[in-house]
Amino acid sequence: MARPTHYVPTISRPVVAVLFHEAQRRRIPMTRLVDRLLSDSLRGTPGWQKASQDWPELEAQHKQDQQVR
């Protein structure tokens, strides 16, 4: 298998289990749950602002998320 060209963090098994059950409870894919949780907790931080310079879709995603919720 090819090695990824970007950093792929490992999430502990117990946290994955929590994410799995919470995603089932909310009836959404686990990846969408993780994306929402991370976006909600990181939005507005210095790291988010810096990444937004390279990824302008972060701000577009934020505006789209606000309209959906």
C-alpha positions in Angstrom: 0.0 0.0 0.0 1.3 3.5 -0.9 2.3 5.8 2.0 0.2 8.9 2.3 2.0 12.2 1.4 0.4 14.1 4.3 0.2 13.5 8.0 -2.4 11.0 9.1 -3.0 11.2 12.9 -4.0 8.1 14.8 -7.0 8.3 17.0 -7.2 6.1 20.1 -9.6 3.1 19.9 -11.7 4.2 22.8 -12.3 7.7 21.2 -13.1 6.0 17.9 -15.7 3.9 19.8 -17.2 7.1 21.3 -17.3 8.7 17.8 -18.9 5.6 16.3 -21.7 5.5 18.9 -22.3 9.2 18.8 -22.5 9.2 15.0 -25.0 6.4 15.2 -27.1 8.3 17.7 -27.1 11.4 15.5 -27.6 9.3 12.4 -24.8 10.9 10.5 -21.5 9.4 9.1 -18.7 9.3 11.6 -16.5 11.4 9.3 -19.1 14.2 9.2 -19.3 14.1 13.0 -15.5 14.4 13.4 -15.4 17.2 10.8 -18.1 19.1 12.7 -16.6 18.6 16.1 -13.1 19.7 15.0 -14.4 22.6 12.9 -16.6 23.9 15.8 -13.8 23.6 18.3 -11.0 25.1 16.1 -12.9 27.8 14.2 -11.5 31.3 15.1 -8.3 30.0 16.6 -4.9 31.2 15.3 -4.4 27.9 13.6 -7.7 28.2 11.8 -6.8 31.7 10.6 -3.4 30.6 9.4 -4.8 27.6 7.6 -7.5 29.8 6.0 -4.7 31.6 4.1 -3.9 28.4 2.3 -7.4 26.9 2.3 -10.0 29.7 1.6 -12.7 27.1 1.5 -12.5 27.0 5.3 -14.3 30.3 5.4 -16.8 29.3 2.7 -17.4 26.1 4.7 -18.1 28.1 7.8 -20.7 30.2 6.0 -22.3 27.1 4.5 -22.4 25.4 7.9 -24.2 28.4 9.4 -26.9 28.3 6.7 -27.5 24.5 7.2 -27.7 24.6 11.0 
